[in-house]
Amino acid sequence: MTTPIQRIVRGAGVAGLFVVFAGLAGCSSAGSGSEKLPKVTGRLLKGGLPLKPPDMSKLPPGDPGLQVIFYRIGDAKAGEEYRAAVNAEDATFGIGVPPGRYRIAVIMAPIGSNDLFKGKYGPENSKIERDITGKEDIVIDLDKPTG
């Protein structure tokens, strides 16, 4: 008699095996006390309109040309960095971060290139700070960074 897992592996080969292990990895952490991170979504605006990214056709594959980075501030975990997944086409982002206060950096440039904002919203200069307590939707208007 074969188990459902064996049938999946036989039927789908290596891909099935990957799905099984990925599923098992997710199950094994469920009761381990690992922290469930609040899902934060957001939108970037400039002058009340969605931020327009640089010409997407000139970017390397997989590089959105826009980075949103959360830096933990104000507690023992200060300095921890979390990078958001960014959709540059509509200037939205999503990220899972532990509850706390964050400085949010916004960099408009291909990864490793010069920021078109010249560091105004970079890690050292950004005035964008938000408290994350749970599932949140953040609207960041770069013309009003303090909210």
N, C-alpha and C positions, 0 to 999 in steps of 0.2 A: 504494500500500500504506500502511495506517495503522499507527501504533505502538500498543502497549497504552495508553500515556498518552493519546494522542489519542482512543482509543475511550472511555476513562474520562471524559474531559472532555466529549466529545459526548454521552455517555449520561447524565451526571449534572449537566451545566451548572456553575454557580458552585460548588455544593457539591463536585462532583468536582474542580474546579480547586483548591479549598482543601485537599482531602485530598492531592492530588498535591504541592502546594507544602509542606504540613506534612511529608509523607514525605520530600521532598527535603531540607528543612531538617534533619531528623533525621539523614539520611545524610551530609550535608556536614560535620557536626561530629564524626563518628565517628573520623576519623583526625587531627583537628586538635590533639590533645593536651589537649582540654578535660578538666577533672577530673571523674571520675565520683563523684557524691556518695553516701555510704552512706545507705541507707534506714533511718530510725529510726522505729519505731512505739512507741506507749506507751498507758498507761492511767492515769487520774487516780482516786485513791481518797481517801476521807475516812473515818477510822475502820475501814479495811479493806474498805469497800464502795464501789462506783462512785459518783463524785461526782454529785450531783443538780444539774442546771443550773436556772436560773430558769425561770419559766413560759414555755415556747417560743411559746405563742400570742400573747404580747404583744411579741414581737421583730419588728423589721423583716425583710422577706424577705431571705434570704441571710446573716443575722447569727446565728451560733450562740449568742451570749450567753456564750461562753467563749473565751478566748484563751490560747494557749500559745506563748510567744516564747523562742527560744534566743538568748542573748547570748554571743558568744565572749569568753573571758577568758584571761589568763595568757600571751599571746604577741604577736607583732607585729600580728596581725589582731584584737586585742582591740577590742571594741565593735561588731563586725559583728553584725547582727541578722537572724534567720531566723524567720519566722512559720509555725507548723504549721497544717496543715489539721485542723480539729477536727470530730468528730462528737459533739455535745453530748448526744445521746440516750443514748449508752452511755459517754460520757466517755473516748473514745479519740482518738488523734491520730496523724498521720504527717507526716514531714518528711525532706527530704534536706539534710544539712549536711556540710561538710568535717570530717575527723577533727580532734579537738581537745577542749579543755575548755570547758564551757558553764555559765553560770548560766541557769536556766530560770525564767521568770516565768509565773505563772498568774493570770489576771485573769477574774473572773466578773462580767460586765456586758455589756450591749449596747455595741457600739463607740461610744466617745465619752461614755459614761455613767460614773457613779461605781461603782468596784469594790466588790462586796459583801464582799470580804475586807479592805477599807480599806487596800490596799497591802501587806499582810503578805507576800504572795508576788510583789509587783511587782518591776520591774527593779532598784530600789535596795535593797530589803529581802529579797529571796528568799534563802533558805539552800539552795535546791535547786541542786546542782551535780553535773554528770555528765561523765565522759570518754567521748567518742564515738570509737570505733576502727574500726568497720565496721558491718555490719548488726546492729542492736540492738533489743531490746524493753525499754523502760523502764517500770517501775512506780513511780509517784510517789504516795505516801500523804502527803497534806498534814499529817497528824498526826505524821509522821516524815519531815520534808523532807530530812534529810541522808542518808536511805536506810537 
